[in-house]
Amino acid sequence: MTKEFTQTITFRLRKALENKELATGNGFLFRFVMQIFHFITFFLKNTKEPFTLQGYFL
């Protein structure tokens, strides 16, 4: 996955989380997507970790 792809996903998630009507479901959605990102980095044995200076969200 590219940096631009992950930034697009997180931007859309933030926009969805800002919508008050969908606040209950999007917390679960955000956690689910973040778990997928962590699983992908573990599965590919990538040296980069999400949420760090070397990770996706720099």
Biopython code that builds the backbone (N, CA, C, O; Angstrom):
import numpy as np
from Bio.PDB.StructureBuilder import StructureBuilder

atoms = [
    (1, "MET", "N", (0.831, -1.186, 0.000)),
    (1, "MET", "CA", (0.000, 0.000, 0.000)),
    (1, "MET", "C", (0.874, 1.247, 0.000)),
    (1, "MET", "O", (1.957, 1.274, 0.584)),
    (2, "THR", "N", (0.390, 2.237, -0.645)),
    (2, "THR", "CA", (1.155, 3.470, -0.728)),
    (2, "THR", "C", (0.732, 4.444, 0.352)),
    (2, "THR", "O", (-0.328, 4.311, 0.964)),
    (3, "LYS", "N", (1.579, 5.413, 0.566)),
    (3, "LYS", "CA", (1.281, 6.443, 1.562)),
    (3, "LYS", "C", (0.035, 7.229, 1.173)),
    (3, "LYS", "O", (-0.776, 7.569, 2.035)),
    (4, "GLU", "N", (-0.127, 7.520, -0.118)),
    (4, "GLU", "CA", (-1.286, 8.280, -0.567)),
    (4, "GLU", "C", (-2.578, 7.499, -0.334)),
    (4, "GLU", "O", (-3.599, 8.076, 0.040)),
    (5, "PHE", "N", (-2.529, 6.184, -0.555)),
    (5, "PHE", "CA", (-3.716, 5.356, -0.349)),
    (5, "PHE", "C", (-4.148, 5.377, 1.108)),
    (5, "PHE", "O", (-5.330, 5.554, 1.402)),
    (6, "THR", "N", (-3.202, 5.197, 2.021)),
    (6, "THR", "CA", (-3.557, 5.179, 3.440)),
    (6, "THR", "C", (-4.025, 6.551, 3.902)),
    (6, "THR", "O", (-4.913, 6.646, 4.749)),
    (7, "GLN", "N", (-3.439, 7.621, 3.356)),
    (7, "GLN", "CA", (-3.892, 8.962, 3.723)),
    (7, "GLN", "C", (-5.316, 9.204, 3.235)),
    (7, "GLN", "O", (-6.105, 9.850, 3.925)),
    (8, "THR", "N", (-5.651, 8.693, 2.052)),
    (8, "THR", "CA", (-7.008, 8.839, 1.536)),
    (8, "THR", "C", (-7.997, 8.095, 2.416)),
    (8, "THR", "O", (-9.073, 8.609, 2.719)),
    (9, "ILE", "N", (-7.634, 6.883, 2.827)),
    (9, "ILE", "CA", (-8.518, 6.089, 3.685)),
    (9, "ILE", "C", (-8.739, 6.793, 5.015)),
    (9, "ILE", "O", (-9.874, 6.898, 5.480)),
    (10, "THR", "N", (-7.661, 7.278, 5.633)),
    (10, "THR", "CA", (-7.814, 7.927, 6.938)),
    (10, "THR", "C", (-8.591, 9.234, 6.808)),
    (10, "THR", "O", (-9.351, 9.584, 7.711)),
    (11, "PHE", "N", (-8.418, 9.962, 5.706)),
    (11, "PHE", "CA", (-9.181, 11.194, 5.498)),
    (11, "PHE", "C", (-10.677, 10.886, 5.405)),
    (11, "PHE", "O", (-11.499, 11.582, 6.000)),
    (12, "ARG", "N", (-11.018, 9.843, 4.658)),
    (12, "ARG", "CA", (-12.430, 9.482, 4.528)),
    (12, "ARG", "C", (-12.997, 8.992, 5.850)),
    (12, "ARG", "O", (-14.150, 9.276, 6.174)),
    (13, "LEU", "N", (-12.195, 8.259, 6.616)),
    (13, "LEU", "CA", (-12.667, 7.812, 7.928)),
    (13, "LEU", "C", (-12.896, 8.994, 8.856)),
    (13, "LEU", "O", (-13.876, 9.021, 9.600)),
    (14, "ARG", "N", (-11.994, 9.975, 8.816)),
    (14, "ARG", "CA", (-12.178, 11.162, 9.658)),
    (14, "ARG", "C", (-13.451, 11.908, 9.280)),
    (14, "ARG", "O", (-14.202, 12.346, 10.152)),
    (15, "LYS", "N", (-13.693, 12.052, 7.977)),
    (15, "LYS", "CA", (-14.911, 12.726, 7.529)),
    (15, "LYS", "C", (-16.149, 11.965, 7.993)),
    (15, "LYS", "O", (-17.135, 12.570, 8.413)),
    (16, "ALA", "N", (-16.094, 10.634, 7.917)),
    (16, "ALA", "CA", (-17.227, 9.830, 8.365)),
    (16, "ALA", "C", (-17.408, 9.937, 9.868)),
    (16, "ALA", "O", (-18.539, 9.994, 10.352)),
    (17, "LEU", "N", (-16.311, 9.965, 10.614)),
    (17, "LEU", "CA", (-16.403, 10.058, 12.067)),
    (17, "LEU", "C", (-16.944, 11.413, 12.511)),
    (17, "LEU", "O", (-17.516, 11.527, 13.596)),
    (18, "GLU", "N", (-16.768, 12.444, 11.679)),
    (18, "GLU", "CA", (-17.289, 13.763, 12.029)),
    (18, "GLU", "C", (-18.808, 13.837, 11.885)),
    (18, "GLU", "O", (-19.448, 14.729, 12.442)),
    (19, "ASN", "N", (-19.374, 12.901, 11.142)),
    (19, "ASN", "CA", (-20.825, 12.884, 10.962)),
    (19, "ASN", "C", (-21.473, 12.331, 12.229)),
    (19, "ASN", "O", (-21.246, 11.177, 12.593)),
    (20, "LYS", "N", (-22.274, 13.151, 12.896)),
    (20, "LYS", "CA", (-22.859, 12.766, 14.186)),
    (20, "LYS", "C", (-23.845, 11.608, 14.049)),
    (20, "LYS", "O", (-23.992, 10.816, 14.979)),
    (21, "GLU", "N", (-24.513, 11.498, 12.920)),
    (21, "GLU", "CA", (-25.520, 10.455, 12.754)),
    (21, "GLU", "C", (-24.903, 9.065, 12.711)),
    (21, "GLU", "O", (-25.547, 8.090, 13.099)),
    (22, "LEU", "N", (-23.672, 8.965, 12.247)),
    (22, "LEU", "CA", (-23.033, 7.661, 12.091)),
    (22, "LEU", "C", (-21.959, 7.416, 13.144)),
    (22, "LEU", "O", (-21.082, 6.573, 12.953)),
    (23, "ALA", "N", (-22.021, 8.140, 14.241)),
    (23, "ALA", "CA", (-20.947, 8.082, 15.229)),
    (23, "ALA", "C", (-20.817, 6.714, 15.873)),
    (23, "ALA", "O", (-19.708, 6.307, 16.220)),
    (24, "THR", "N", (-21.913, 5.993, 16.043)),
    (24, "THR", "CA", (-21.835, 4.717, 16.749)),
    (24, "THR", "C", (-21.161, 3.644, 15.907)),
    (24, "THR", "O", (-20.363, 2.865, 16.428)),
    (25, "GLY", "N", (-21.463, 3.589, 14.627)),
    (25, "GLY", "CA", (-20.894, 2.546, 13.787)),
    (25, "GLY", "C", (-19.480, 2.820, 13.341)),
    (25, "GLY", "O", (-18.716, 1.884, 13.108)),
    (26, "ASN", "N", (-19.110, 4.087, 13.215)),
    (26, "ASN", "CA", (-17.806, 4.406, 12.655)),
    (26, "ASN", "C", (-16.662, 4.181, 13.627)),
    (26, "ASN", "O", (-15.528, 3.980, 13.193)),
    (27, "GLY", "N", (-16.923, 4.209, 14.931)),
    (27, "GLY", "CA", (-15.873, 3.863, 15.880)),
    (27, "GLY", "C", (-15.422, 2.431, 15.672)),
    (27, "GLY", "O", (-14.226, 2.138, 15.697)),
    (28, "PHE", "N", (-16.379, 1.541, 15.468)),
    (28, "PHE", "CA", (-16.052, 0.148, 15.174)),
    (28, "PHE", "C", (-15.343, 0.034, 13.836)),
    (28, "PHE", "O", (-14.373, -0.714, 13.707)),
    (29, "LEU", "N", (-15.819, 0.772, 12.837)),
    (29, "LEU", "CA", (-15.212, 0.727, 11.506)),
    (29, "LEU", "C", (-13.765, 1.182, 11.555)),
    (29, "LEU", "O", (-12.896, 0.565, 10.940)),
    (30, "PHE", "N", (-13.502, 2.263, 12.287)),
    (30, "PHE", "CA", (-12.141, 2.781, 12.382)),
    (30, "PHE", "C", (-11.219, 1.759, 13.039)),
    (30, "PHE", "O", (-10.113, 1.522, 12.553)),
    (31, "ARG", "N", (-11.663, 1.151, 14.141)),
    (31, "ARG", "CA", (-10.841, 0.143, 14.820)),
    (31, "ARG", "C", (-10.603, -1.057, 13.923)),
    (31, "ARG", "O", (-9.504, -1.610, 13.904)),
    (32, "PHE", "N", (-11.627, -1.465, 13.177)),
    (32, "PHE", "CA", (-11.512, -2.608, 12.281)),
    (32, "PHE", "C", (-10.481, -2.351, 11.184)),
    (32, "PHE", "O", (-9.652, -3.212, 10.891)),
    (33, "VAL", "N", (-10.535, -1.164, 10.582)),
    (33, "VAL", "CA", (-9.585, -0.821, 9.518)),
    (33, "VAL", "C", (-8.167, -0.733, 10.070)),
    (33, "VAL", "O", (-7.222, -1.180, 9.420)),
    (34, "MET", "N", (-8.008, -0.161, 11.263)),
    (34, "MET", "CA", (-6.675, -0.070, 11.854)),
    (34, "MET", "C", (-6.119, -1.455, 12.162)),
    (34, "MET", "O", (-4.920, -1.683, 12.004)),
    (35, "GLN", "N", (-6.970, -2.389, 12.601)),
    (35, "GLN", "CA", (-6.507, -3.753, 12.838)),
    (35, "GLN", "C", (-6.069, -4.407, 11.540)),
    (35, "GLN", "O", (-5.108, -5.176, 11.531)),
    (36, "ILE", "N", (-6.757, -4.116, 10.448)),
    (36, "ILE", "CA", (-6.351, -4.652, 9.144)),
    (36, "ILE", "C", (-4.979, -4.113, 8.764)),
    (36, "ILE", "O", (-4.135, -4.869, 8.283)),
    (37, "PHE", "N", (-4.738, -2.809, 8.970)),
    (37, "PHE", "CA", (-3.430, -2.242, 8.661)),
    (37, "PHE", "C", (-2.335, -2.913, 9.482)),
    (37, "PHE", "O", (-1.270, -3.234, 8.956)),
    (38, "HIS", "N", (-2.598, -3.127, 10.776)),
    (38, "HIS", "CA", (-1.600, -3.774, 11.618)),
    (38, "HIS", "C", (-1.352, -5.207, 11.168)),
    (38, "HIS", "O", (-0.210, -5.666, 11.173)),
    (39, "PHE", "N", (-2.408, -5.920, 10.777)),
    (39, "PHE", "CA", (-2.254, -7.293, 10.315)),
    (39, "PHE", "C", (-1.445, -7.348, 9.024)),
    (39, "PHE", "O", (-0.603, -8.229, 8.852)),
    (40, "ILE", "N", (-1.701, -6.405, 8.117)),
    (40, "ILE", "CA", (-0.959, -6.381, 6.851)),
    (40, "ILE", "C", (0.524, -6.138, 7.107)),
    (40, "ILE", "O", (1.370, -6.789, 6.494)),
    (41, "THR", "N", (0.844, -5.217, 7.996)),
    (41, "THR", "CA", (2.261, -4.952, 8.274)),
    (41, "THR", "C", (2.913, -6.157, 8.930)),
    (41, "THR", "O", (4.079, -6.447, 8.660)),
    (42, "PHE", "N", (2.183, -6.868, 9.792)),
    (42, "PHE", "CA", (2.738, -8.071, 10.417)),
    (42, "PHE", "C", (2.905, -9.186, 9.393)),
    (42, "PHE", "O", (3.928, -9.869, 9.375)),
    (43, "PHE", "N", (1.903, -9.368, 8.542)),
    (43, "PHE", "CA", (1.918, -10.456, 7.568)),
    (43, "PHE", "C", (3.026, -10.269, 6.544)),
    (43, "PHE", "O", (3.691, -11.232, 6.164)),
    (44, "LEU", "N", (3.226, -9.050, 6.103)),
    (44, "LEU", "CA", (4.266, -8.784, 5.115)),
    (44, "LEU", "C", (5.647, -8.647, 5.749)),
    (44, "LEU", "O", (6.650, -8.519, 5.047)),
    (45, "LYS", "N", (5.693, -8.674, 7.088)),
    (45, "LYS", "CA", (6.942, -8.517, 7.836)),
    (45, "LYS", "C", (7.672, -7.250, 7.407)),
    (45, "LYS", "O", (8.881, -7.239, 7.178)),
    (46, "ASN", "N", (6.899, -6.207, 7.312)),
    (46, "ASN", "CA", (7.437, -4.906, 6.940)),
    (46, "ASN", "C", (8.153, -4.306, 8.143)),
    (46, "ASN", "O", (7.709, -4.474, 9.278)),
    (47, "THR", "N", (9.258, -3.608, 7.900)),
    (47, "THR", "CA", (9.990, -2.996, 9.001)),
    (47, "THR", "C", (9.310, -1.732, 9.494)),
    (47, "THR", "O", (9.617, -1.251, 10.585)),
    (48, "LYS", "N", (8.396, -1.189, 8.712)),
    (48, "LYS", "CA", (7.702, 0.032, 9.118)),
    (48, "LYS", "C", (6.492, -0.315, 9.975)),
    (48, "LYS", "O", (5.802, -1.303, 9.724)),
    (49, "GLU", "N", (6.244, 0.501, 10.980)),
    (49, "GLU", "CA", (5.083, 0.326, 11.844)),
    (49, "GLU", "C", (4.149, 1.520, 11.669)),
    (49, "GLU", "O", (4.608, 2.658, 11.573)),
    (50, "PRO", "N", (2.844, 1.268, 11.628)),
    (50, "PRO", "CA", (1.900, 2.389, 11.573)),
    (50, "PRO", "C", (2.002, 3.267, 12.814)),
    (50, "PRO", "O", (2.346, 2.791, 13.895)),
    (51, "PHE", "N", (1.708, 4.518, 12.653)),
    (51, "PHE", "CA", (1.653, 5.504, 13.731)),
    (51, "PHE", "C", (3.019, 5.819, 14.331)),
    (51, "PHE", "O", (3.089, 6.322, 15.453)),
    (52, "THR", "N", (4.103, 5.537, 13.616)),
    (52, "THR", "CA", (5.428, 5.937, 14.088)),
    (52, "THR", "C", (6.049, 6.869, 13.057)),
    (52, "THR", "O", (5.457, 7.131, 12.010)),
    (53, "LEU", "N", (7.232, 7.363, 13.354)),
    (53, "LEU", "CA", (7.905, 8.271, 12.424)),
    (53, "LEU", "C", (8.250, 7.579, 11.117)),
    (53, "LEU", "O", (8.341, 8.235, 10.079)),
    (54, "GLN", "N", (8.446, 6.249, 11.149)),
    (54, "GLN", "CA", (8.756, 5.517, 9.927)),
    (54, "GLN", "C", (7.504, 4.985, 9.244)),
    (54, "GLN", "O", (7.590, 4.419, 8.155)),
    (55, "GLY", "N", (6.347, 5.159, 9.865)),
    (55, "GLY", "CA", (5.153, 4.476, 9.400)),
    (55, "GLY", "C", (4.388, 5.210, 8.328)),
    (55, "GLY", "O", (4.897, 6.129, 7.687)),
    (56, "TYR", "N", (3.150, 4.782, 8.148)),
    (56, "TYR", "CA", (2.324, 5.267, 7.052)),
    (56, "TYR", "C", (1.906, 6.713, 7.211)),
    (56, "TYR", "O", (1.789, 7.436, 6.222)),
    (57, "PHE", "N", (1.676, 7.149, 8.450)),
    (57, "PHE", "CA", (1.012, 8.427, 8.666)),
    (57, "PHE", "C", (2.001, 9.533, 8.984)),
    (57, "PHE", "O", (1.763, 10.346, 9.878)),
    (58, "LEU", "N", (3.106, 9.565, 8.257)),
    (58, "LEU", "CA", (4.119, 10.597, 8.474)),
    (58, "LEU", "C", (3.692, 11.877, 7.779)),
    (58, "LEU", "O", (4.407, 12.878, 7.835)),
]
sb = StructureBuilder()
sb.init_structure("model")
sb.init_model(0)
sb.init_chain("A")
sb.init_seg("    ")
for serial, (resi, resn, name, xyz) in enumerate(atoms, 1):
    if name == "N":
        sb.init_residue(resn, " ", resi, " ")
    sb.init_atom(name, np.array(xyz, "f"), 0.0, 1.0, " ", f" {name:<3s}", serial, name[0])
structure = sb.get_structure()
